[in-house]
Every structure is written in C-alpha cells, then in structure tokens.
Amino acid sequence: MLCTRLLFCALLGSALPIHAFIKLTPETAGAFDRYVQLTETKMNTDLQSQHFLRVAGTPELRAKLRAGELHIESVTTLDNGKKIKVTGGLIHHWVGAMFIPNGTVAGLRAAVRDYDNFKAWYKPEVIESKQIAHAGDEDDVFLRLYEKLLRVVVLNTNYHVRYSVLDPQRAHVTSHSTRIAELKDSKNPGSDEEPIGNDSGIIWRFNWYWRFEQADGGVYAEWEMISLSRELPFALRWIFKGFAEELPKESVMNTLRGTKAAVAGQTATRN
C-alpha cells in the first residue's frame, strides 16, 4: 500500500558510497509539521464544500474514472504563495483517484480498516500488518514495510488512524505516523533498530488520507500521502531524476489497485 518506492528513490545514494546515516533535525521536522498543518487546514475547509474530492471533482475526470482509469498526480501546498523550505529533507506529496463500480462508502471503510490483511492486499511493500489498539473510530496500527531496489530496507512503522463519516455519501480517513524505525538487519524481523531519526532517512514521517464519495452507482476514492525523507545529495539528484518521476506513480497505483482488490475480497466474503 505504502509509497516506499517513492521514498526510496530519494535515498538511492544510501546504497552508494554516501551510506553514512543522517540525523533528522528539529528544523527539518518542524518544516514538515508546518507543511502538514497547512495541508490539513485546507483539507478540513474543503470537507463541507464542493471541493471535498481534491482531484476527482470535475465531470471530465469523473467520466475517465468511471471508465476504469486511475488518476495520479503530485501536488504542493504553499505557504502564502511560497514553497516551504525543508532544509535537510524532502517532502513527497501525491494524490491518486479511482472509481469502484457498485461500491459503497461502508465497503471502502471496511476494506481500509482490515489491517490484518494489508500484507495480502499491499504486498510486497507491506510484509506484516496488525491492529494494536482500537477506540471507537480511532485505531493504532503496525505495518512492517519492505523495499528492494539497490538494497533491501525494512522499517517498523506505527500509525494513528482516525475515521470520520460526514453523511451517508461521504467519509474520510486521516492517518499520521507515530513511530518509524529502520531495522539494522533487514533479513531478521527481530533484529535491533537504528536510532529513530538517526538512520538512512528512507522515511522519517508518513501521513496518508482517504476520501470516499458515493455517487454515480459506485464510490469515488482518493488516496493522498505526505511523507518526509532525507535530502538527496546535490551531486546525485540528476542521476535519479527519472526514478523520482516514475516510482511515485507506480506506488500510488499499487495502493489504489490493492484497495480495489480488498473491496472485492470483502464483497466475496459477504456473498
């Protein structure tokens, strides 16, 4: 499910001679927090408006989604018209949209809350998944993430997830990472972890958001992610420019397809 390929492409240098770990600074974390605050303020403003869906709001795009297309694009939140400077880090912000014929908001919510099966629907990027706490419409979730490009990286990650239903036709989900730790030995799930925030910087922060709107005989679903990784050394940026453009699209696409498969699995189980 998760965009580890997007984040890994920014860190390919970690498999090269620049393997030295880097520390997440308060300035970098603060810039990410500011970015998230501005983005979520905009999201919350749009909840009760005609802009509830970020990208799937136009008739033209809705028609394409109903025809089976997936829409994926990168987006940027500005601060008073200017980009937020993130010294020592990179913010990745992407959104993808799809349409599920005959789907329901309740069905989507059940699918994205079926944490034990995340490792089935979102493999190979999710290799372990489980719910660790539950209280009403809020959950705490553990996911172990796997990525193999130039080398294997495995991360233990925790999230706090909140579900909100606006009305029978609309719902949204907010998930914030609460802990991300890189394993020292990627081949051993029980191995020690690198110090949090002092590692290869593959993923330091990772938030994701769902929006569901039931209409036109199905459900429009959007998945949005905002993540933070270390900054790629300047001398290597041009080398991996192509990966940075293509891998995020692939990861968001895998998330959308995995969720559609999860909905289908929920439906098959009920029948």
MIDREN-60311 format. One line per field, with one value per residue: residue number from 1; residue in one letter; x, y, z of N, C-alpha, C in turn. Coordinates in Angstrom, 2 decimals, decimal comma. Each point is the difference from the previous one (the first is absolute). Example, Ala and Ser with C-alpha at 12.3 -4.5 7.8 and 13.67 -1.06 7.14 Angstrom:
seq	(1	2)
type	(A	S)
n.xx	(13,19	-0,35)
n.yy	(-5,69	1,05)
n.zz	(7,80	-0,72)
ca.xx	(-0,89	0,82)
ca.yy	(1,19	1,19)
ca.zz	(0,00	0,06)
c.xx	(0,90	-0,77)
c.yy	(1,20	1,09)
c.zz	(0,00	0,73)
//
This chain:
seq	(1	2	3	4	5	6	7	8	9	10	11	12	13	14	15	16	17	18	19	20	21	22	23	24	25	26	27	28	29	30	31	32	33	34	35	36	37	38	39	40	41	42	43	44	45	46	47	48	49	50	51	52	53	54	55	56	57	58	59	60	61	62	63	64	65	66	67	68	69	70	71	72	73	74	75	76	77	78	79	80	81	82	83	84	85	86	87	88	89	90	91	92	93	94	95	96	97	98	99	100	101	102	103	104	105	106	107	108	109	110	111	112	113	114	115	116	117	118	119	120	121	122	123	124	125	126	127	128	129	130	131	132	133	134	135	136	137	138	139	140	141	142	143	144	145	146	147	148	149	150	151	152	153	154	155	156	157	158	159	160	161	162	163	164	165	166	167	168	169	170	171	172	173	174	175	176	177	178	179	180	181	182	183	184	185	186	187	188	189	190	191	192	193	194	195	196	197	198	199	200	201	202	203	204	205	206	207	208	209	210	211	212	213	214	215	216	217	218	219	220	221	222	223	224	225	226	227	228	229	230	231	232	233	234	235	236	237	238	239	240	241	242	243	244	245	246	247	248	249	250	251	252	253	254	255	256	257	258	259	260	261	262	263	264	265	266	267	268	269	270	271)
type	(M	L	C	T	R	L	L	F	C	A	L	L	G	S	A	L	P	I	H	A	F	I	K	L	T	P	E	T	A	G	A	F	D	R	Y	V	Q	L	T	E	T	K	M	N	T	D	L	Q	S	Q	H	F	L	R	V	A	G	T	P	E	L	R	A	K	L	R	A	G	E	L	H	I	E	S	V	T	T	L	D	N	G	K	K	I	K	V	T	G	G	L	I	H	H	W	V	G	A	M	F	I	P	N	G	T	V	A	G	L	R	A	A	V	R	D	Y	D	N	F	K	A	W	Y	K	P	E	V	I	E	S	K	Q	I	A	H	A	G	D	E	D	D	V	F	L	R	L	Y	E	K	L	L	R	V	V	V	L	N	T	N	Y	H	V	R	Y	S	V	L	D	P	Q	R	A	H	V	T	S	H	S	T	R	I	A	E	L	K	D	S	K	N	P	G	S	D	E	E	P	I	G	N	D	S	G	I	I	W	R	F	N	W	Y	W	R	F	E	Q	A	D	G	G	V	Y	A	E	W	E	M	I	S	L	S	R	E	L	P	F	A	L	R	W	I	F	K	G	F	A	E	E	L	P	K	E	S	V	M	N	T	L	R	G	T	K	A	A	V	A	G	Q	T	A	T	R	N)
n.xx	(0,82	1,05	0,26	0,46	-0,49	-1,00	-0,03	0,04	-0,70	-0,44	0,09	-0,04	0,39	-0,94	-0,21	0,37	1,17	-1,10	0,37	0,81	-0,41	-1,21	0,08	-1,21	0,06	-0,08	0,93	0,54	-0,08	0,46	0,83	0,21	0,11	0,72	0,65	0,04	0,36	0,74	0,50	0,09	0,47	0,68	0,44	0,15	0,55	0,56	-0,02	-0,42	0,92	-0,18	1,02	-0,96	-0,13	1,25	0,00	-0,91	0,12	0,70	-1,01	0,99	0,58	-1,16	-0,22	1,23	-0,25	-1,21	0,82	0,46	0,18	1,28	-0,24	1,23	0,25	1,09	-0,03	-0,18	0,20	-0,51	0,95	-1,21	-0,25	0,69	0,97	-0,32	0,97	0,54	0,77	0,76	-1,12	-0,81	-0,96	-0,68	-0,71	-0,79	-0,83	-0,79	-0,71	-1,12	-0,69	-0,82	-0,33	-1,22	1,04	0,26	-0,37	-1,03	-0,09	0,21	-0,80	-0,79	0,21	-0,02	-0,96	0,16	0,57	-0,57	-0,80	0,50	0,59	-1,28	-0,72	0,95	0,12	1,33	-0,60	-1,11	0,88	-0,47	-1,17	-0,37	-1,19	0,45	-0,95	-1,14	-0,52	-1,21	0,11	0,79	1,06	0,77	0,89	0,43	0,95	0,42	0,83	-0,07	1,28	0,06	1,05	0,87	-0,77	-0,11	-1,14	0,01	-1,26	0,11	-1,30	-0,35	-1,34	-0,46	-1,09	-0,57	-1,21	-0,49	-1,28	-0,01	-0,36	-1,17	0,29	0,48	1,27	0,78	1,27	0,51	1,22	0,52	1,21	0,14	0,46	1,23	0,32	1,23	-0,21	0,83	-0,74	-0,05	0,88	0,07	-1,30	0,71	0,69	1,07	-0,44	0,17	0,77	-1,18	-0,12	0,74	-0,43	-0,35	-1,06	-0,24	-0,52	-0,22	-0,86	-1,22	-0,74	-1,21	-0,77	-1,20	-0,62	-1,22	-0,47	-1,17	0,09	-0,92	-0,67	0,75	1,31	0,15	1,25	0,47	1,23	0,30	1,26	0,52	1,22	0,91	1,01	1,18	0,76	-0,17	1,25	0,37	1,19	-0,94	-0,52	0,86	0,77	-0,73	0,13	0,36	0,74	0,43	-0,03	0,56	0,89	-0,17	-0,08	1,05	0,54	-0,41	0,39	1,09	0,01	-0,31	0,85	0,89	-0,39	0,03	1,14	0,33	-0,54	0,60	1,07	-0,28	-0,27	1,08	0,59	-0,61	0,36)
n.yy	(-1,20	0,01	1,30	-1,17	-0,36	0,79	-0,47	-1,22	0,47	0,68	-1,28	-0,08	1,21	-0,44	-0,45	1,27	0,57	0,74	-1,18	0,97	-0,36	0,49	1,09	-0,36	1,22	0,75	0,64	-1,17	-0,53	1,18	-0,04	-1,28	0,26	1,03	-0,79	-0,94	0,92	0,60	-1,19	-0,39	1,21	-0,11	-1,20	0,47	1,01	-0,96	-0,46	1,22	-0,04	0,62	0,41	-0,76	-0,33	-0,31	-1,15	-0,71	1,30	-0,18	0,37	0,68	0,31	0,34	0,50	0,51	0,40	0,39	0,46	0,10	1,27	0,02	0,95	0,37	0,82	0,75	0,39	1,30	0,04	1,19	0,77	0,59	-1,01	-0,43	-0,68	-1,01	0,68	-1,11	0,66	-0,74	0,35	-0,98	0,81	-1,14	0,55	-1,08	-0,02	-1,01	-0,19	-0,63	-0,82	-0,38	-0,60	0,36	0,80	-0,11	1,10	-0,71	-0,44	1,24	0,49	-1,03	0,26	1,31	-0,65	-0,77	0,48	-1,03	0,46	1,07	-0,96	-0,28	1,09	0,34	-1,31	0,04	1,18	-0,64	-0,33	0,93	-0,34	0,90	-0,14	1,07	0,84	0,09	1,17	-0,50	1,21	-0,38	-0,21	-0,88	0,19	-1,25	0,53	-1,14	0,94	-0,43	0,24	-0,39	0,80	0,82	0,11	-0,94	0,63	-0,23	0,44	0,19	0,05	1,06	-0,12	1,23	-0,75	1,02	-0,55	0,66	-0,07	0,69	-0,95	-0,53	1,11	0,50	-0,39	0,19	-0,25	0,15	-0,18	0,07	-0,01	-0,94	-0,95	0,31	-1,29	0,19	-1,21	-0,41	-1,10	0,34	-0,96	0,75	-0,35	-0,85	0,52	0,54	1,16	0,72	0,92	0,22	0,35	-1,10	-0,03	-0,86	0,29	-1,29	-0,14	1,27	0,37	-0,45	0,90	-0,58	0,24	-0,44	0,14	-0,25	-0,06	-0,34	-0,36	0,21	-0,64	0,72	-0,14	1,33	-0,45	0,81	-0,31	0,70	0,22	0,22	-0,01	-0,37	0,30	-0,56	1,05	-0,17	-0,46	1,24	-0,57	-0,60	1,21	0,45	-0,84	0,37	1,00	-0,92	-0,59	1,21	-0,04	-1,19	-0,17	1,30	0,16	-0,80	0,66	1,19	-0,39	-0,49	1,17	0,68	-0,69	0,11	1,26	0,13	-0,68	0,85	0,99	-0,47	-0,10	1,21	0,39	-0,66	0,52	1,17	-0,22)
n.zz	(0,00	0,76	-0,11	0,34	-1,20	0,24	1,23	-0,47	-1,03	1,05	0,36	-1,32	0,31	0,84	-1,24	-0,12	-0,34	-0,21	0,46	0,39	1,21	0,03	0,73	0,39	-0,52	1,10	-0,73	-0,35	1,22	0,42	-1,04	0,27	1,30	-0,39	-0,84	0,92	0,89	-0,93	-0,32	1,26	0,19	-1,14	0,37	1,23	-0,64	-0,73	1,24	0,26	-0,94	-1,16	0,76	0,48	-1,29	0,24	-0,65	0,64	-0,09	-1,11	-0,77	-0,61	1,15	0,49	-1,19	0,04	1,24	-0,39	-0,95	1,25	-0,35	0,30	0,88	-0,36	1,02	-0,18	1,25	0,19	1,30	-0,25	0,46	-0,08	-0,84	1,05	-0,60	0,80	0,55	-0,47	0,82	-0,80	-0,62	-0,38	-0,41	0,10	-0,96	0,08	-1,03	0,28	-1,12	0,41	-0,79	0,98	-1,16	0,33	0,22	1,29	0,63	0,46	-1,25	-0,43	0,92	-0,28	-1,28	0,17	0,66	-1,05	1,10	0,55	-0,95	0,59	0,72	-0,17	0,30	0,86	-0,20	-0,17	-0,10	0,28	0,94	0,82	0,55	0,90	0,56	0,64	-0,44	0,71	-0,38	-0,15	-0,51	0,99	-0,79	0,63	-0,96	-0,17	-0,76	-0,51	-0,42	-1,25	-0,31	-1,26	-0,07	0,58	1,04	0,92	0,20	1,31	0,14	1,30	-0,32	0,73	0,02	0,14	-0,11	-0,63	0,25	-1,03	0,37	-1,14	-0,85	-0,35	-0,65	1,15	-0,12	1,05	-0,29	1,23	-0,50	1,22	-0,51	0,91	-0,79	-0,42	-0,06	-0,41	-0,50	0,93	0,17	-1,28	0,20	1,09	-0,07	0,73	-0,99	0,52	0,49	-1,10	0,58	0,53	-1,28	0,13	-1,27	-0,95	0,77	-0,17	1,22	0,20	-0,93	0,31	-0,62	0,18	-1,05	0,40	-1,18	0,47	-1,23	0,50	-1,28	-0,93	0,97	0,78	0,23	0,08	-0,16	0,92	-0,34	1,09	-0,35	1,20	-0,49	0,90	-0,81	0,10	-0,07	-1,30	0,17	-0,11	0,19	0,75	0,17	-0,88	0,70	1,06	-0,86	-0,89	0,96	0,33	-1,33	-0,17	0,97	0,26	-1,30	-0,09	1,01	-0,44	-1,20	0,60	0,63	-1,09	-0,73	1,00	0,10	-1,31	0,07	0,99	-0,71	-1,09	0,79	0,47	-1,24	-0,45	1,08	-0,22	-1,28)
ca.xx	(-0,82	0,69	0,85	1,41	0,83	0,14	0,94	1,28	0,69	0,72	1,09	0,81	1,37	0,37	0,61	1,25	0,99	-0,46	-0,88	-0,04	-1,32	-0,22	-0,90	-1,14	0,15	-1,26	-0,38	-0,61	-1,28	-0,90	-0,47	-1,01	-1,20	-0,64	-0,60	-1,18	-1,01	-0,62	-0,74	-1,19	-0,92	-0,70	-0,87	-1,14	-0,85	-0,69	-0,86	-1,42	-0,17	-0,03	1,37	0,29	1,01	1,07	0,26	-1,09	-1,17	-0,51	-0,75	0,88	0,81	-0,88	-0,34	1,18	0,09	-1,06	0,41	1,02	1,32	0,51	0,62	1,07	0,76	0,68	-0,57	0,85	-0,66	0,78	-0,18	-0,13	0,45	1,41	0,33	0,59	1,39	0,23	1,44	0,40	-1,03	-0,85	-1,41	-0,62	-1,45	-0,65	-1,39	-0,51	-1,47	-0,57	-1,44	-0,33	-1,42	-0,82	0,57	-0,67	0,91	0,19	0,92	1,35	0,48	0,33	1,20	1,21	0,15	0,30	1,45	0,67	0,17	0,81	1,16	-0,46	-0,44	1,00	1,32	1,01	0,49	-0,39	0,30	-0,68	-0,98	-0,96	-0,54	0,55	-0,92	-1,23	-0,91	-0,99	0,41	1,44	0,79	1,45	0,32	1,41	0,33	1,43	0,15	1,14	0,32	1,25	0,38	1,42	0,18	-1,25	-0,24	-1,21	-0,35	-1,12	-0,69	-1,26	-0,87	-1,29	-0,95	-1,30	-1,04	-1,10	-1,09	-0,67	-1,40	-0,03	0,71	1,38	0,80	1,43	0,90	1,28	0,97	1,29	1,01	0,39	1,33	0,61	1,34	0,63	0,68	1,43	0,17	-1,24	-0,36	-0,44	-1,05	0,19	1,28	-0,04	-0,32	0,85	-0,62	-1,04	0,43	1,44	0,11	0,25	-0,94	-0,92	-1,27	-0,01	-1,41	-0,86	-1,43	-0,82	-1,39	-0,99	-1,30	-0,95	-1,28	-0,88	-0,77	0,08	-0,02	1,22	0,71	1,25	0,93	1,29	1,04	1,00	1,08	1,02	1,07	1,26	1,22	1,21	0,29	1,00	1,13	-0,19	0,73	-0,66	-1,41	-0,29	0,10	-1,21	-1,16	-1,01	-0,64	-0,81	-1,21	-0,79	-0,29	-1,19	-1,21	-0,16	-0,38	-1,39	-0,81	-0,09	-0,90	-1,37	-0,37	-0,12	-1,24	-1,10	0,00	-0,49	-1,46	-0,52	0,11	-1,06	-1,27	-0,04	-0,19	-1,40	-0,87)
ca.yy	(1,20	1,24	0,49	-0,14	0,22	1,45	0,50	-0,65	0,57	1,17	-0,45	-1,01	0,24	-0,75	-1,27	0,39	0,32	0,96	-0,80	0,51	0,38	1,42	0,25	0,88	1,17	0,66	0,92	-0,80	-0,51	1,14	0,38	-0,99	0,24	1,19	-0,40	-0,81	0,87	0,78	-0,91	-0,50	1,13	0,08	-1,17	0,16	1,05	-0,56	-1,12	0,33	0,76	-0,77	-0,44	-1,11	-0,80	0,91	-0,02	-0,67	0,84	0,49	-1,03	-0,65	-1,00	-1,04	-0,89	-0,85	-0,95	-1,00	-0,87	-0,91	0,61	0,49	1,32	0,18	1,23	0,60	1,27	0,77	0,98	1,22	0,84	1,37	0,05	-0,39	-1,35	-0,11	-0,47	-1,15	-0,22	-1,34	-1,00	0,09	-0,32	-0,66	0,22	-0,56	-0,39	-0,88	-0,14	-1,10	-0,22	-1,41	-0,21	-0,76	0,09	0,84	0,62	-0,98	-1,02	0,56	0,16	-1,33	-0,49	0,70	-0,26	-1,43	0,11	-1,30	-0,44	0,94	-0,70	-0,75	0,91	1,01	-0,59	-0,41	1,12	-0,26	-1,40	-0,36	1,04	-0,36	1,05	-0,14	0,63	0,45	0,74	0,69	0,21	0,21	-1,23	0,02	-1,06	-0,30	-0,52	-0,18	0,33	-0,62	0,51	-0,49	0,64	-0,33	-0,81	-0,20	0,82	-0,40	1,01	-0,18	1,28	0,06	1,09	0,25	0,17	0,51	-0,13	0,96	-0,08	1,29	-0,29	-1,34	-0,06	0,47	-0,32	0,24	-0,68	0,68	-0,88	0,63	-0,89	0,33	-0,58	-0,65	-0,46	-0,85	-1,16	-0,10	-1,17	-0,10	-1,41	-0,52	0,88	0,22	0,66	1,32	1,12	1,18	1,07	0,71	1,32	0,01	-1,20	0,34	1,04	-0,46	0,63	0,57	0,26	-0,48	0,16	-0,24	0,44	-0,51	0,65	-0,83	0,64	-0,93	0,69	-0,57	-1,45	-0,55	0,89	0,64	-0,11	0,67	-0,26	1,07	-0,27	1,02	-0,67	0,72	-0,79	0,83	0,65	-0,67	0,87	0,75	-0,59	-1,22	0,23	-0,13	-1,42	-0,71	0,82	-0,84	-0,80	0,88	0,34	-1,17	-0,90	0,40	-0,37	-1,44	-0,32	0,42	-0,93	-1,25	0,23	0,02	-1,35	-0,87	0,32	-0,52	-1,45	-0,23	0,18	-1,20	-1,09	0,18	-0,34	-1,44	-0,63	0,19	-0,83)
ca.zz	(0,00	0,34	-1,08	0,33	-1,18	-0,13	0,98	-0,20	-1,14	0,47	0,85	-0,66	0,36	1,19	-0,43	-0,62	1,03	1,00	0,84	1,36	0,48	0,17	1,12	-0,20	0,86	0,36	-1,06	-1,08	0,51	0,13	-1,33	-0,39	0,79	-0,56	-1,27	0,31	0,59	-1,06	-0,87	0,68	0,13	-1,28	-0,08	0,89	-0,59	-1,16	0,35	-0,16	-1,23	-1,25	-0,26	0,90	-0,68	-0,41	-1,44	-0,74	0,13	-1,28	-0,77	-0,96	0,68	0,53	-1,11	-0,23	1,11	-0,17	-1,11	0,50	0,10	1,27	-0,14	0,99	-0,23	1,14	0,40	0,91	0,84	0,12	1,19	-0,51	-1,38	-0,12	0,44	1,32	-0,06	0,87	0,04	0,39	-0,24	-1,17	0,21	-1,15	0,15	-1,18	0,16	-1,05	0,04	-0,76	0,17	0,22	-0,34	0,96	1,34	1,00	0,97	1,06	-0,50	-0,05	1,37	0,52	-0,67	0,45	1,44	0,13	0,12	-0,01	-1,38	-0,79	-0,54	-1,18	-1,07	-0,36	-0,16	0,98	0,81	1,39	0,27	1,24	0,31	1,05	0,86	1,36	0,95	-0,65	0,87	-0,82	-1,39	-0,04	0,10	-0,08	-0,96	-0,27	-1,32	-0,32	-1,41	-0,68	-1,33	-0,57	-1,25	-0,01	1,21	0,72	1,19	0,72	0,99	0,91	0,01	0,72	-0,45	0,66	-1,10	0,44	-1,01	0,18	-0,96	-0,09	-0,29	-0,61	-1,29	0,06	1,18	-0,21	0,91	0,22	0,65	0,26	0,56	1,38	0,25	-1,17	0,38	-1,00	0,57	-0,29	-0,85	-0,76	-0,16	1,29	0,52	1,42	0,25	0,61	-0,88	0,04	0,78	-0,75	-0,44	-0,24	-0,80	-1,39	-0,40	-1,04	0,37	1,34	0,32	-1,07	0,25	-1,18	0,13	-0,95	-0,10	-0,74	-0,33	-0,72	-1,05	-1,34	0,03	0,59	0,92	-0,37	1,12	-0,17	1,01	-0,02	0,93	0,24	0,72	0,16	-0,06	-0,03	-1,27	-0,81	-0,30	-1,24	-1,12	-0,46	-0,32	-1,43	-0,37	0,36	-0,34	-0,62	1,03	0,84	-0,72	-0,34	1,10	0,78	-0,73	0,13	1,37	0,22	-0,79	0,74	1,13	-0,50	-0,46	1,16	0,70	-0,81	0,22	1,35	-0,05	-0,66	0,95	1,01	-0,63	-0,19	1,31	0,40	-0,86)
c.xx	(0,85	1,06	1,48	0,89	0,23	1,09	1,39	0,78	0,78	1,23	0,90	1,47	0,44	0,58	1,33	0,98	-0,49	-0,94	-0,17	-1,41	-0,08	-1,06	-1,12	0,10	-1,36	-0,48	-0,71	-1,37	-1,02	-0,56	-1,05	-1,31	-0,76	-0,72	-1,29	-1,11	-0,74	-0,87	-1,29	-1,01	-0,82	-0,96	-1,26	-0,96	-0,86	-1,01	-1,47	-0,28	-0,07	1,39	0,40	1,04	1,03	0,19	-1,15	-1,29	-0,60	-0,75	0,89	0,83	-0,86	-0,38	1,15	0,14	-1,06	0,32	1,14	1,39	0,34	0,66	0,99	0,75	0,70	-0,63	0,95	-0,85	0,93	-0,34	0,00	0,61	1,44	0,19	0,65	1,40	0,21	1,49	0,31	-1,03	-0,76	-1,42	-0,55	-1,50	-0,68	-1,44	-0,42	-1,49	-0,44	-1,50	-0,24	-1,48	-0,69	0,56	-0,82	1,05	0,29	0,97	1,42	0,58	0,38	1,31	1,26	0,19	0,33	1,52	0,72	0,27	0,76	1,17	-0,37	-0,33	1,12	1,41	0,58	0,46	-0,38	0,20	-0,55	-0,93	-0,94	-0,50	0,53	-0,86	-1,21	-0,87	-0,96	0,43	1,49	0,73	1,48	0,43	1,51	0,14	1,51	0,14	1,30	0,21	1,33	0,21	1,48	0,38	-1,35	-0,04	-1,31	-0,22	-1,16	-0,70	-1,34	-0,78	-1,20	-0,98	-1,35	-0,99	-1,14	-1,02	-0,74	-1,50	-0,03	0,80	1,48	0,67	1,46	0,82	1,29	0,92	1,33	0,98	0,37	1,38	0,49	1,44	0,52	0,73	1,48	0,28	-1,32	-0,46	-0,57	-1,04	0,16	1,27	-0,20	-0,31	1,06	-0,67	-1,01	0,46	1,48	0,34	0,26	-1,00	-0,94	-1,38	0,14	-1,43	-0,85	-1,46	-0,75	-1,46	-0,85	-1,21	-0,89	-1,28	-0,83	-0,88	0,12	0,09	1,25	0,63	1,24	0,90	1,30	0,92	1,09	1,07	0,95	1,09	1,25	1,15	1,19	0,17	1,09	1,15	-0,10	0,64	-0,70	-1,42	-0,31	0,00	-1,34	-1,27	-1,14	-0,74	-0,96	-1,32	-0,91	-0,40	-1,19	-1,29	-0,27	-0,49	-1,43	-0,93	-0,17	-0,94	-1,45	-0,45	-0,16	-1,29	-1,21	-0,10	-0,54	-1,52	-0,64	0,04	-1,05	-1,35	-0,15	-0,25	-1,45	-0,94	0,25)
c.yy	(1,24	0,35	-0,13	0,19	1,48	0,50	-0,59	0,65	1,24	-0,39	-1,02	0,17	-0,77	-1,36	0,25	0,39	0,96	-0,68	0,57	0,44	1,50	0,19	0,95	1,15	0,58	0,94	-0,75	-0,51	1,13	0,45	-0,97	0,22	1,22	-0,34	-0,78	0,87	0,80	-0,88	-0,46	1,12	0,16	-1,18	0,19	1,07	-0,57	-1,08	0,29	0,76	-0,92	-0,51	-1,16	-0,94	0,94	0,05	-0,57	0,81	0,47	-1,10	-0,77	-1,11	-1,12	-0,99	-0,96	-1,05	-1,09	-0,96	-0,94	0,58	0,31	1,35	0,21	1,28	0,44	1,35	0,68	0,99	1,19	0,74	1,45	0,14	-0,44	-1,44	0,03	-0,59	-1,11	-0,33	-1,41	-1,09	0,24	-0,38	-0,56	0,07	-0,41	-0,35	-0,87	-0,19	-1,18	-0,03	-1,49	-0,19	-0,87	0,01	0,88	0,60	-0,98	-1,09	0,48	0,12	-1,35	-0,52	0,67	-0,13	-1,46	-0,18	-1,34	-0,49	1,01	-0,71	-0,86	0,93	0,91	-0,57	0,43	1,11	-0,13	-1,48	-0,47	1,14	-0,49	1,25	-0,22	0,69	0,50	0,71	0,78	0,07	0,27	-1,32	0,35	-1,25	-0,16	-0,55	-0,17	0,13	-0,56	0,67	-0,57	0,69	-0,27	-0,80	-0,09	0,91	-0,47	0,98	-0,48	1,35	-0,12	1,24	0,13	0,40	0,45	-0,02	0,98	-0,18	1,33	-0,17	-1,36	-0,13	0,34	-0,38	0,32	-0,63	0,81	-0,93	0,73	-1,06	0,49	-0,56	-0,67	-0,34	-0,98	-1,16	0,00	-1,16	-0,25	-1,45	-0,60	0,94	0,31	0,73	1,35	1,06	1,07	1,06	0,77	1,42	0,13	-1,29	0,40	1,01	-0,39	0,59	0,51	0,28	-0,50	0,11	-0,37	0,28	-0,66	0,93	-0,88	0,79	-0,96	0,78	-0,79	-1,52	-0,66	1,00	0,56	-0,01	0,72	-0,36	1,04	-0,33	1,19	-0,65	0,85	-0,99	0,94	0,59	-0,77	0,95	0,61	-0,69	-1,21	0,24	-0,25	-1,46	-0,70	0,78	-0,85	-0,86	0,85	0,35	-1,20	-0,86	0,43	-0,41	-1,49	-0,38	0,39	-0,93	-1,33	0,12	-0,03	-1,39	-0,96	0,22	-0,51	-1,51	-0,33	0,13	-1,23	-1,20	0,08	-0,42	-1,50	-0,73	0,10	-0,88	-1,49)
c.zz	(0,00	-1,02	0,33	-1,21	-0,23	0,93	-0,23	-1,13	0,40	0,81	-0,66	0,33	1,21	-0,34	-0,70	1,09	1,07	0,99	1,40	0,37	0,22	1,08	-0,39	0,99	0,38	-1,09	-1,14	0,42	0,10	-1,33	-0,50	0,76	-0,52	-1,30	0,25	0,57	-1,06	-0,90	0,66	0,27	-1,27	-0,16	0,81	-0,50	-1,12	0,36	-0,27	-1,29	-1,21	-0,37	0,91	-0,59	-0,59	-1,51	-0,81	0,05	-1,31	-0,74	-0,95	0,66	0,58	-1,10	-0,29	1,10	-0,13	-1,14	0,40	0,12	1,47	-0,25	1,13	-0,34	1,28	0,28	0,98	0,78	0,18	1,29	-0,45	-1,39	-0,22	0,46	1,38	-0,12	1,02	-0,04	0,50	-0,26	-1,28	0,40	-1,30	0,20	-1,30	0,31	-1,18	0,17	-0,85	0,25	0,13	-0,29	1,05	1,41	0,91	0,93	1,13	-0,42	-0,05	1,40	0,59	-0,60	0,54	1,51	0,27	0,10	-0,10	-1,42	-0,87	-0,66	-1,20	-1,14	-0,49	-0,05	-1,35	0,94	1,47	0,27	1,35	0,36	1,09	0,72	1,40	1,05	-0,78	1,02	-0,88	-1,46	-0,14	0,25	0,07	-0,74	-0,12	-1,40	-0,10	-1,51	-0,55	-1,35	-0,46	-1,33	-0,22	1,24	0,69	1,22	0,62	1,14	0,87	0,14	0,74	-0,44	0,92	-1,09	0,57	-1,16	0,31	-1,12	0,01	-0,19	-0,70	-1,30	0,10	1,32	-0,31	1,12	0,09	0,76	0,14	0,52	1,40	0,35	-1,27	0,36	-1,05	0,68	-0,39	-0,95	-0,72	-0,18	1,27	0,61	1,49	0,36	0,69	-1,04	0,09	0,88	-0,85	-0,33	-0,21	-0,76	-1,45	-0,55	-1,12	0,21	1,44	0,48	-1,17	0,42	-1,27	0,32	-1,08	0,00	-0,89	-0,25	-0,85	-0,97	-1,28	0,00	0,55	0,95	-0,68	1,23	-0,35	1,16	-0,15	1,03	0,10	0,84	0,00	-0,06	0,04	-1,38	-0,73	-0,28	-1,39	-1,19	-0,59	-0,50	-1,47	-0,42	0,18	-0,30	-0,60	1,00	0,82	-0,67	-0,20	1,20	0,86	-0,67	0,16	1,40	0,30	-0,76	0,73	1,19	-0,44	-0,43	1,16	0,76	-0,77	0,17	1,39	0,06	-0,63	0,94	1,09	-0,58	-0,17	1,33	0,45	-0,81	0,23)
//
